[in-house]
Amino acid sequence: MMWHWLTLSKFFAKIGNYFYSLHVTTLHSKQRKEREMAIGTHKTKSGKTAKKGLYYNINQKKKAGTSATKKKSSISPSAYSNMKSGFPKKKKT
C-alpha cells in the first residue's frame, strides 16, 4: 500500500514541476518583451505600447500621490483646458 502512495506522490510532483516550468517560461517571455520596449514608451491597460505623454505623466503622479495642486501645476492653463476639451484639431491659417 505504501508503494502505491509513493508512486502517486511522484506522479503529482512531476505534474507540479511541469506547470511550474510553464509558469516560469511565460514570466521570462514577458520580461523579455518588456526589455525590448522602446525608451520613452509604456504599456497601456489594453496592452498597447504608447509614447509617454501628458496623460501618462498626470496618471503616474496621481498613482504616486505626488500630484501638484492646480495652482502649482506645471501644465499651462491653456494646455489643461485644451486637454479637458479633448484636444480639438487646430485650424490651419
Buried (B, 14 or more C-beta within 10 A) or exposed (E): EEEEEEEEEEEEEEEEEEEEEEEEEEEEEEEEEEEEEEEEEBEEEEEEEEEEEEEBEBEEEEEEEEBEEEEEEEBEEEEBEBEEEEEEEEEEE
